[in-house]
Amino acid sequence: MKDSYQARRQFIERCAFGAFGLSVLPDLTAVSPNTGGNGFGKAKRIIFLQVKGGMSHIDTFDPKTGPTKGPGDAIRTKADFQVTEYLPKTARIADRISVIRSMTAKVGVHGPAQYFMRTAFTQRNTIKHPNLGAWAQHYLGESHATLPSSACINTAPKHGNGFFPTAFSPIPILDPETGLRNIETRGGSQALKKRLSLSEKLSTFFSDRYPDANVKSYRDFYDNTLRLLRSKDLDSFDLSKESAAMREKYGTSKFGQGCLLARRLAQTGGRFAEVATRAGTCTITSKAKWRT
């Protein structure tokens, strides 16, 4: 029986891979008699740092010797791996992080590679895959009663809910200093209230006449937005609640403040947050300095 199950599973995986570019099927993994749970590990919160134009691996966590050696020398850490001299503070806390060297991909172009990193799937023209935050919400449910389960900071969400409902979309925060837009007072600005009120009237008539899953998805999205606007959890998006010392510790750049905002969201109930830098903003300015 076990061999028969594995044979059927492998057959379905091959068909899916050929037709849709799917290399994993979480639903099948979830019900496999050999594994438990839903395919997710023990981590409860994820902050994904998307460093565009950042330092290469040979200048950070993968120092080389010989012809492939980078400009920086390797230094010892508190763990069993080395880093380059550009990361002296990281070296002191290396025993608290994990460096995974087994991940590989046959993608040599930045755009498709970023798609693969965000979704775990190869990009196809005929299908849009959800990002990791949407997958987690699909299998684990919402992470908080009012806060969004996922957020996208410093960039618009390029790979969001995919083929999942609109309510699985990450909330966009283009500037961590201003947080959510259209929030003049708790509950939202008057202009936003009027637009949402009109949208509610139109969508109620339309959804009653056409009970479609996609229409319901958009209504759920707006309902979640209104619930957040009226919640005390809006303070999670307000960096002014942090001390000046803490804000300085994270750095005054958009990336640094974005990381602080992601931390606030994780502490108050958000499950997944992506923080992005602008392309080309991470450069080596001298042999021992890394500026963002």
Stockholm file with secondary structure:
# STOCKHOLM 1.0

chainA/1-292         MKDSYQARRQFIERCAFGAFGLSVLPDLTAVSPNTGGNGFGKAKRIIFLQVKGGMSHIDTFDPKTGPTKGPGDAIRTKADFQVTEYLPKTARIADRISVIRSMTAKVGVHGPAQYFMRTAFTQRNTIKHPNLGAWAQHYLGESHATLPSSACINTAPKHGNGFFPTAFSPIPILDPETGLRNIETRGGSQALKKRLSLSEKLSTFFSDRYPDANVKSYRDFYDNTLRLLRSKDLDSFDLSKESAAMREKYGTSKFGQGCLLARRLAQTGGRFAEVATRAGTCTITSKAKWRT
#=GR chainA/1-292 SS CHHHHHHHHHHHHHHHHHHHCCCCCHHHHHHCTTCCTTSCCSCCCEEEEECTTCCCGGGTTCCCCGGGCCSSCEECCSSSSCEETTCHHHHHTGGGSCCCCCCCCSCCSHHHHHHHHHHSSCCBTTBCCCCHHHHHHHHHCCSSSSSCSEEEESSCCSSCSTTSCGGGSCEEESCTTTCSTTCSSTTCCHHHHHHHHHHHHHHHHHHHHSCCHHHHHHHHHHHHHHHHHTSGGGGGGCGGGSCHHHHHHHCSSHHHHHHHHHHHHHHHTCCEEEEECCTTCCEEEETTEEEC
#=GC SS_cons         CHHHHHHHHHHHHHHHHHHHCCCCCHHHHHHCTTCCTTSCCSCCCEEEEECTTCCCGGGTTCCCCGGGCCSSCEECCSSSSCEETTCHHHHHTGGGSCCCCCCCCSCCSHHHHHHHHHHSSCCBTTBCCCCHHHHHHHHHCCSSSSSCSEEEESSCCSSCSTTSCGGGSCEEESCTTTCSTTCSSTTCCHHHHHHHHHHHHHHHHHHHHSCCHHHHHHHHHHHHHHHHHTSGGGGGGCGGGSCHHHHHHHCSSHHHHHHHHHHHHHHHTCCEEEEECCTTCCEEEETTEEEC
//
